[in-house]
Amino acid sequence: MHTEPILKKTKLKITVVCDVLGAENNGTTIAAMNLIRYLKQAGHKVHVLCPDKTKKDLEGYYVVPTRSFGVFTGYIERNGVSLAKADTKTVREAIEGSDIVHVMLPFALGKKAIQIAKELHIPVSTGFHLLAENFSSHIFLKDFKLTNRLLYNYFHTAYKECDAIHYPTQYLRDLNEKMYGKTNGYVTSNGVNDIFRPAAEKKPFDGIYRIVYTGRYSREKSHKVLISGVAQSKYKDKIKLILAGDGPLKENIKRQIDSEGVNAEMNFFTRTQLVDVLNSAYLYVHAAEIEAEGISCLEAIACGLVPIICDSDRCATKSYALTDKSLFKNRDPHDLAEKIDWWIEHPDVRDEYSVKYANFAMDDLRQSECMKKMEDMLIETAKRFRK
């Protein structure tokens, strides 16, 4: 149990709990690793509790087994998810002596960490990174309100025990507090890496309108709507669609591309490669109708790309739109095609908004500034708890 000296500490011992951690190919893992790296660089002692076997021999990592879901295990893993199994002994070892515990997701490992932290009188913060529909879409129930509310109730059993909640967007805070009342919340983006910025010199236009979308090839990312939208564009023959990512629906997406006769490239790009891809594009389309933040869209905006974003009630990303021409109706490829055509037919306006969007991304959305705010939240929560 800690005593008064923590009130004078600026460097803490922090345990970060990750029910999901592995390859940096999903938003939650990327957010977790960005935070972990920042806290270490800032001089804090960081323990990481996770199910990633590749981290087993690394200093500061405490690795637990993954959960089995019986006949559904293979399906879940194909969707790029391996959930942690709560091993009480390992959880306690990771947490003991910490000044604060930060839980990334409200699942089994996170809940066990909260329980043990409370027993040890250690403050806990948690992140609200997940919409219920991010999960229910994988079991074909994303439009069932009862299913989604039951999932939120399950999440809330963890959030209600925490001393602070990190919300990547105001949309998420409003959503949670509308259901469960006011929280001790901190709204801070997960941030855009500084590498994403407009190129010093743009390549001359070669007559091809490149449209980029970065997102896992999974159901909730709605690639289907985007492909159909491009197919319905007046400028279909002059458009090249670039789908940056990977995932379980790769073959399905390929079949639709062939069926609709769209010129498209599917590829997984490194971060450096993606910067070049974004800087060579004409537009960015964020087709996902279910999105908690949409860092990939912010990365595009930071490079000066004008976005067209799905105007869905379950998409926080739509708040980044600076004009109604940057929004298309949910599940409406015809409206998306009209928006694509409008931006192609108004290049001067597109150039004007390119600058506006790049400047927008510079305002409080740079990763270094966002991680500093996360660090401040952890220090403030730890100190307030001890007082």
LUMNU-764814 format. One record per atom (N, C-alpha, C): x, y, z. Coordinates in steps of 0.02 Angstrom, whole numbers, plus 50000, padded with zeros to 5 digits. Each point is the difference from the previous one (the first is absolute). Example, Ala and Ser with C-alpha at 12.3 -4.5 7.8 and 13.67 -1.06 7.14 Angstrom:
2
506604971650390;499555005950000;500455006050000;499825005349964;500425005950003;499615005550037;
//
This chain:
387
500424994050000;499585006050000;500445006250000;499825004949958;500415006049994;499845005150055;500485004350012;499915005350050;500145006749967;500065005150041;500045007049977;500515001649946;500604996849997;500505002149951;499775000349928;499494996049981;499775000349930;499765006949981;499785003950049;499755006749985;500555004549972;500634998150012;500565004049977;500344996849939;499784994049980;500314996549945;499765002649932;500465000449952;499805001549932;500114993949955;500404995250024;500104993849963;499674994450039;499564996449967;499594995050033;500174993049976;499774995150039;500004993149978;499294998649975;499934998649936;499354999449967;499934993149969;499444996750014;499854993749967;499475001249947;500154998149938;499525000649945;499744993149985;499344999250001;499684993549992;499674999649932;500204995049961;499764999449930;499694993149989;499344999749997;499674993749982;500174997849930;500155004849957;500204998649931;500675003549988;500504996249979;500645002949982;500364995149954;500305002649948;500364995749953;500285004449945;499924997749938;500235004049943;499625006649999;500345005349982;499695006749999;499605001049936;499454996149995;499575000349942;499285001650018;499895002350061;499335002250021;500075005950046;499475004150004;500045006350036;500164999350073;499724994950034;500114999350071;500724998350016;500304995449962;500704998250011;500465005949986;499865003649945;500425005849984;499965005250055;499395001350025;499925004950054;500384997950063;499964993550016;500344997550059;500765000649993;500264998049944;500735000349991;500265007249997;499615004449970;500205007150000;500055002750071;499514998350041;500005002350070;500584997050038;500104993549992;500554996550035;500675003049983;500125001049936;500645002949978;500095007150027;499475004049998;500055006850024;500175000250075;499644996050040;500105000050072;500714997850018;500264995249964;500694997850012;500505005549983;499895003249943;500445005549979;499985005850049;499415000950032;499925005550048;500314998350068;500264994050008;500364998250061;499604996150051;499384998149984;499604996050046;500204992749994;499914996450055;500104992749999;499354996849980;500014996249945;499384997449971;500004992450000;499474997250030;499874992849994;499434999249950;500054994849958;499484998749951;499734993050011;499354999650012;499664993650011;499604998449937;500164994449967;499694998649934;500054992649983;499664998049945;500034993049978;500474998749941;500435004949984;500434999549941;500624995850016;500014993949975;500554995350016;500675002549974;500015004249949;500635002549973;500355004750049;499635002450051;500285004650049;500254996450064;499964993349999;500104996150061;500675001350035;500545000949962;500665000750030;500235007350004;499555004749985;500195007050002;499915002950070;500465004350020;499975003050066;499375004150009;499674999150057;499415003950015;499354997149974;500034994749961;499404996949973;499794993950041;499364999550015;499724994450037;499474996949955;500154993949976;499594996949948;499544994750029;499365000549983;499494995250022;499784995949940;499664994450011;499754995949943;499445003649963;499834997449942;499425002549962;499404995650016;499415003049991;499384996450015;499804995749941;499684994450015;499724995649949;499245001149997;499745000449940;499285000749990;499714994049964;500324994350011;499754993849971;499995000249925;499434998249970;499954999749927;500065006949967;499925005450040;500045006849972;500715002850002;500484996450030;500675002750008;500325001849933;499954995449952;500295001349934;499715006149966;499345000850005;499675005849969;500245006550032;500055000050066;500225006050036;500725001849981;500434994949996;500705001349982;500065002649929;499584997649954;500015002449931;499825007449996;499635002450050;499835007150003;500545004150035;500574996850012;500575003650028;499975001350074;499624995950037;499905001150071;500204993850040;500425001050050;500154994750049;499915003150068;499494997850037;499845003050064;500374996550057;500195003850050;500394997450056;499574996150049;500324995150031;499704996350055;500305002650065;499595001650048;500245003150062;500334994850045;500665000350006;500394995750045;500145004250063;499654998450054;500025004250060;500715001250025;500424994850002;500685000650025;500415005049959;499954999449934;500385004549956;499735007250005;499345000650004;499705006750006;500255003550063;500004996350055;500235003050064;500745001949996;500404995949970;500735001549993;500105006449960;499615000949947;500085005949958;499785006450035;499504999450044;499695005950030;500325002150066;500234995350039;500255001650067;500535005549998;499925005050043;500485005550004;499895005649950;499504999449957;499875005249950;499695006250032;500125005649969;499695006250022;499315000849968;499914997049941;499355000249966;499994994449949;499404997549987;499884994949949;499565003049946;500214999249937;499585002449944;499774994049959;499344999249995;499704994349965;499765002349931;500234996649948;499835002049932;499294997949980;499784994050021;499354997349980;499644996850059;499345000450002;499624997550058;499824992549994;500504995849984;499884992949993;500284996250060;500084993549994;500164995850058;500655002050035;500535001149962;500645001950031;499955006950033;499695004749965;499925006750027;499584999950064;499474996050000;499574999750060;500364996950059;500394994849987;500394996950054;500525005050027;500315003849955;500495005050022;499675005350043;499405002249982;499635005050039;499864997250070;499774993850002;499844996850065;500604999750046;500574997849973;500614999350041;500275006950019;499975004849954;500245006750015;499605003050058;499344998850001;499595002650054;500184996650066;500144993549998;500214996550061;500665002950027;500445002149955;500655002750019;499995007650010;499405003049995;499925007350009;500435004049950;499964997849937;500355003349945;499485003149953;500085006349981;499515003149955;500014996949930;499435000549966;499934997049933;499695005049952;500295000549942;499695003649945;499874994949944;499555001749956;499854995449945;499855003949937;500054996649943;499865003249936;499344997649972;499615004649973;499374998449966;500155000049925;500284994549975;500234999649931;499514996349955;499494997150029;499614995049963;499265001649999;499715000049941;499275000149994;499744992850004;499414999150028;499724993350003;499954996949931;499865004249950;499924997549932;500654997549970;500575002350026;500644997349977;500044992550013;499674997950053;499984992950018;499404996549967;499415003050007;499394996649977;499984999249924;500385004249963;500014999249927;500314993449979;500454997350041;500334993749984;499544994150010;499465000950038;499534994550010;499325001749967;500055004749951;499435001749957;499415002950040;500155003750054;499475002850042;500095007550011;500365003449955;500165007050013;499395004650001;499464998049968;499405004249999;499484998050052;500184995550045;499544997850053;500145004250063;499545004650014;500115004750056;500074996550067;499614994850012;500044996450064;500694996950009;500264996849947;500664997050004;500535005250017;499975005749966;500495005250011;499945003050070;499395000950025;499915002750067;500264995150053;499904993549989;500274995050047;500765000250001;500305001149941;500735000649997;500235006350038;499665005549990;500195006150037;499914999050075;499494996350021;499914998550071;500594996050027;500244995449958;500584995950019;500625004450007;500115004649952;500565004650004;499955004350063;499395002250015;499905004750056;500184996950067;499954993450007;500204996950063;500745001350015;500395001249948;500715001850010;500085007550009;499695003949955;500095007250002;499785003150066;499474997550030;499735003150061;500474999250059;500494995449995;500484999050054;500625004249993;500065003749946;500635003549985;499995007250025;500595002650012;500085006750027;500035005349945;500114997949938;500015004649943;499884996049937;499695003149950;499884996849936;500285004349944;500404996949957;500265003449941;499544998849942;499745005549971;499584999649940;500395002949941;500134996249948;500365002849942;499615005549963;499335000050007;499595005149967;499445002250047;499765006149989;499435002550038;499384995849987;499954997449939;499444995649982;499954994150049;500564996950016;500004994250045;499815002150071;500235005750022;499805002350067;499255001350003;499745003449950;499285001549999;499604993549998;500234995249961;499654993649995;499974996450067;500564999650034;500034996450064;499615003750055;500085006550003;499685003850054;499255000649989;499774999649938;499284999949988;499694993750028;500364994549998;499744993750026;500094999350075;500575002350028;500164998250069;500155006050046;499935006149974;500125005850042;500705002649996;500125005650034;500645003649996;500584995750026;500575000749967;500604996350019;500585004950010;500524997650032;500615003950005;500404998849935;499785003349947;500274998549934;500515005049975;500444997549957;500515004149967;499944998649925;499855005149960;499944999149928;500675001849967;500344995049974;500655000949968;500074995249942;500145002649941;500114995649942;500604995550012;500004994249967;500594995750002;500575003049960;499845004949959;500525004049967;500244997449934;500265004649960;500274998549934;500765000550003;500344994849977;500735000050000;500265005849959;500555003050023;500285005949968;500234998749928;500084993749982;500234998449932;499485001749947;499365000450022;499465001649954;499925007549992;500235002549943;499965007249985;500035000849924;499785005849974;500025001049928;500714999749973;500074997249941;500664999649968;500235007049982;500665001050003;500285006549983;499845001949928;500014995049956;499835001149930;499514994749978;499435002149973;499504995449975;500194997749929;499884993749986;500124997449933;499495003049951;500215001449939;499525002849951;499444995049986;499415002649988;499414995849987;500094996249934;499914993450002;500114995849941;499364997649967;499435003150019;499364998149970;499634994550036;500314997250053;499694994650039;499795002950068;499364999250018;499765002350065;500064994250050;500515000250041;500114994750049;499595001450063;499604995250019;499595000450060;500234994750048;500185002050060;500284995450050;499504998850056;500014993950026;499654998350062;500444995350039;500155001850063;500404995850043;499554996750052;499994993450002;499584996650049;500044992549992;499934996450054;500014992749997;499444997649954;500154994549965;499504997149956;499514996050043;499555003650033;499514996950044;499325003349989;499494996850025;499315001849984;499835007350018;500205002250060;499785006650023;500345005749964;500534998449960;500355005349963;499665001849934;499504996049980;499555001949945;500355001349933;500494995949983;500335000649935;499504999349942;499494996050012;499504998649948;499685006449974;499835004650045;499695006349980;500485004249959;500625000250020;500505003949964;500114997449930;500074993549992;500114997149933;499415001549955;499404999350026;499405001549960;499965007449983;500215004350048;500005007249987;500475001949943;500594997150000;500475001349946;499734997349934;499684994250002;499714997049939;499465004449970;499655003950042;499455004349976;500235007049982;500645001550011;500255006749984;500035001149925;499885006349980;500065001849929;500734999349977;500465000250048;500714999949984;500324993350017;499594994850001;500234993350018;500644998049962;500025001449936;500574997849959;500645004050013;499935005650037;500595004150016;500194999350075;499664995650036;500134999250071;500394993650014;500495000650044;500334994050027;499874999850075;499694994850022;499834999150071;500564996250034;500265002850054;500544996750039;499734998250068;499954993650014;499754997550064;500594997650041;500215004250047;500584998450042;499794996150060;500274994050008;499814996050059;500074992649987;499684996050042;499984992849994;499444997550045;499814993849993;499474997550044;499614994249970;499524997550038;499654993849982;499565000449938;499795005949979;499555000549942;500375001749936;500654998749999;500415001849942;499734996949935;499854993650000;499774996749939;499315002549980;499565001250048;499345002749985;500055006749965;500455004350025;500095006649972;500284999549929;500484995549990;500284999049933;499454998149950;499564995450022;499474997849955;499535005849981;499855004450048;499565005649984;500355004949952;500645001150011;500395004549956;499974997449928;500104993549992;499984997049933;499305000449970;499504998750043;499315000049977;499785006949976;500225005350034;499785006849983;500485003649953;500554996549981;500455002949951;500375006250023;500185000250064;500345005850028;500764998949998;500365005149980;500734999850002;500235001050071;500244994850032;500165000450072;500644996250017;500335002550051;500594996850028;499874998450073;500144993850020;499944998050070;500704998450025;500205003450054;500694999150023;500065002150073;500464996950036;500175002350067;500645004149994;499985006150024;500575004549994;500315001250068;500665000850001;500345002350060;499795007250012;500155002650059;499825006950016;500325004949950;500644999049985;500355004449954;499694999649930;499854993949978;499684999149934;499325003449998;499624999450055;499335002850002;500025007649993;500505003250029;500075007349993;500065001849926;500414996349963;500095001349929;499354998849962;499644994650018;499364998549967;499505005650011;499955002450061;499525005350016;500185006549964;500645001449996;500225006249968;499944999849924;499894994149972;499924999549927;499264999449981;499555000250050;499294998949987;499625006649990;499404999349971;499575005849987;499485000850055;499724994450024;499495000050053;500124994150047;499725000750059;499984994550048;499274998750017;499794993749998;499324998250020;500024995750062;499645002150052;499954996050061;499304997050001;499964993749978;499354996949988;499694996850061;500384999150054;499764996350059;499395003350031;499484996150012;499415002850033;500054999150076;500494996150024;500104999050071;500725001850015;500115005550036;500685002350012;500045004150064;500454997950045;500075003550063;500415006449995;500485000049953;500395006149990;500195000849926;500344995349971;500195000549930;500685003449990;500524997350033;500675002949993;500234999949928;499814994849962;500224999649930;499745005949960;499405002450016;499745005949967;500395006250020;500175000550063;500405005750024;500695000049967;500294994149990;500654999649967;499955002849929;499464998349965;499905002649933;499915007650000;499585002450046;499895007250007;500655003750014;500414997050043;500645003250018;500465000749940;499914995749950;500395000549938;499685004849950;499445003250020;499675004849957;499494996949952;499814993850014;499494996849958;499305002250022;499595001549952;499305001650015;499624993450009;499644999150056;499654993750012;499265000449980;499724994249986;499274999149995;499844994550050;499585001750050;499914995850059;499284997650006;499914993950021;499334997250010;499635003950055;499415002549983;499595003850047;499544995250038;500314996050043;499634995050039;499965002250073;499454998250032;499915001750071;500514996350044;500334995049972;500484996050038;500725001149975;500115005749970;500675001649973;500245006650030;500464999750047;500285006150030;500405004149950;500254996849948;500435003249951;499655005749964;499344999749995;499655005249961;500095006950030;500205000450063;500115006650032;500595003749969;500424996549961;500585003249969;499815003749936;499404999049975;499805003149936;499945007650008;500325003649956;499985007450001;499495002849952;499674995749962;499485002149953;499544994049988;499375001449982;499544994549988;500204996049937;500425002849959;500254996349942;500494994650021;500205000150063;500454994750026;499614994650038;499354999849991;499584994950031;499574996649947;499934993450005;499524996549957;499524995950042;499414999049975;499474996550036;500204992750014;499874997950060;500174993250021;499684994849954;500414995249978;499784994449958;499715002349933;500245005749975;499725002849938;500575001249950;500184995049960;500545000849952;499865005349947;499365001049983;499835005149950;500185007050026;499845001450063;500175006550030;500765000850004;500344994550017;500735000350002;500285001649931;499734996949948;500235001349931;499905007449982;499445002950021;499875007149986;500515004450035;500204998250061;500495004050037;500694999449968;500184993949979;500634999049965;500025004349936;499464999749962;499975003949937;500055007550014;499685002350054;500015007250015;500715002450013;500384996150040;500695002150015;500454999649938;499874995249956;500384999649938;499865006049955;499375002250001;499805005649957;500155006850030;500245000250062;500175006450033;500714999650029;500494999449957;500694999350024;500255006050040;499775006049983;500235005950038;499744999850072;499384997950008;499724999450068;500364994450038;500154994749964;500374994450031;500685002450025;500355004049960;500655002750021;499945004550061;499475004050001;499875004550057;499894995950064;499594994849995;499844996050059;500574995350019;500444998649954;500594996150016;500415003550054;500085006549992;500375004150049;499625000350066;499345000949996;499595000550061;500034993550041;499974994449965;500014993650036;500694998750031;500535001649965;500674999150027;500105004250063;499765006249998;500045004350059;499574997450058;499424997349984;499564997150050;500354994350038;500354995849963;500354994350031;500575002350045;500275005949986;500555002550042;499765002650067;499355001450007;499735002950061;499854994650051;500454999050048;499904995450056;499944992749980;500174998249939;499924993049980;500664996549987;500565003550007;500654996949992;500114995050058;500274994349982;500084994550048;500405002150062;500535003749991;500425002050056;499605004150051;499585004549975;499595004150045;499464995850034;499704995449962;499474995750028;500284995350054;500594997249989;500304995550049;500205003950064;500195006349991;500155004150059;499375001050042;499435000949967;499375000750036;499814993650036;500154994249968;499884993650033;500444999350062;500625001949994;500464999850058;499745004450056;499775006049983;499725004650050;499404997050035;499574996549961;499424996750030;500204994850052;500514996049983;500224994750046;500305002950064;500425005249992;500315003150059;499465003350043;499555003749968;499475003550037;499554995050037;499824994549968;499574995050031;500344996750059;500644998449993;500374996950054;500055004650060;500145006349987;500085004850055;499335001450034;499485000649960;499345001350029;499784994150044;500144994049979;499824994050038;500364999950067;500645001750000;500384999850063;499795005550048;499795005749974;499775005450044;499374997950037;
//
